[in-house]
Amino acid sequence: MYVLVCIGSSCHVRGSYEIMNILKSMVVEKNLDNQVEVRAAFCLGYCKEGITIKVDEQLVTGVTKDNLQEVFNKYVLKKVG
């Protein structure tokens, strides 16, 4: 599974690099590093919606540090578990 984190200008200023690093830590913490790869992606096209990630083909917009655990559980853990 691939998790792409937008690092385009709009997402970058909202903290997408931090989101990407937290996601990488979550993957390692759950011992999923052989199943899940977190990568940077240039603009995913939803700049007005906040930080955007793509889990395989599922787009998730409005990702923040506050909702990241919920997003991870719903879109990553449920698919690999």
C-alpha positions in Angstrom: 0.0 0.0 0.0 1.2 3.5 -0.8 0.3 6.6 1.2 1.1 9.8 -0.8 1.3 13.0 1.1 0.9 16.2 -0.9 3.9 18.5 -0.5 2.7 21.2 -2.9 2.9 24.8 -1.8 -0.5 25.0 -0.1 -0.1 21.7 1.8 3.6 22.5 2.6 2.7 25.7 4.4 0.0 23.8 6.3 2.6 21.3 7.6 2.5 18.4 5.3 6.1 17.5 5.9 5.3 17.0 9.6 2.2 15.0 8.7 4.4 12.8 6.4 7.0 12.2 9.2 4.3 11.4 11.7 2.7 8.9 9.3 6.1 7.2 8.8 6.5 6.9 12.5 3.0 5.4 12.8 3.8 2.8 10.1 7.0 1.8 11.9 5.2 1.8 15.3 2.6 -0.7 14.0 5.3 -2.8 12.3 3.7 -2.1 8.9 6.9 -0.9 7.1 6.9 -4.0 4.9 3.3 -3.3 3.8 2.9 0.5 3.8 5.1 3.0 2.1 4.7 6.7 2.8 5.9 9.0 0.0 5.8 12.6 -0.9 3.7 13.7 -3.9 3.6 17.0 -5.6 0.1 18.7 -5.7 -2.8 16.3 -5.6 -5.2 19.0 -6.7 -7.2 19.8 -3.6 -5.3 22.8 -2.4 -8.3 24.6 -0.9 -9.3 21.5 1.2 -6.2 21.5 3.4 -3.5 18.8 3.5 -4.4 16.0 1.2 -3.1 12.4 1.3 -3.9 9.5 -1.1 -4.1 6.0 0.3 -3.8 3.8 -2.7 -6.6 5.3 -4.8 -8.6 7.0 -1.9 -8.1 10.7 -1.5 -8.4 12.2 2.0 -8.5 15.9 2.4 -8.3 18.2 5.4 -5.7 16.1 7.2 -4.3 17.7 10.4 -2.3 16.6 13.3 -5.5 16.5 15.3 -7.3 14.0 13.0 -4.3 12.1 11.8 -4.7 9.2 14.1 -8.3 8.8 13.0 -7.3 9.0 9.4 -4.6 6.5 9.9 -6.9 4.0 11.6 -9.7 4.4 9.0 -7.7 4.5 5.8 -4.5 2.5 6.5 -5.1 0.1 9.4 -8.5 -1.1 8.2 -7.1 -1.9 4.8 -4.0 -3.8 5.9 -5.6 -5.5 8.9 
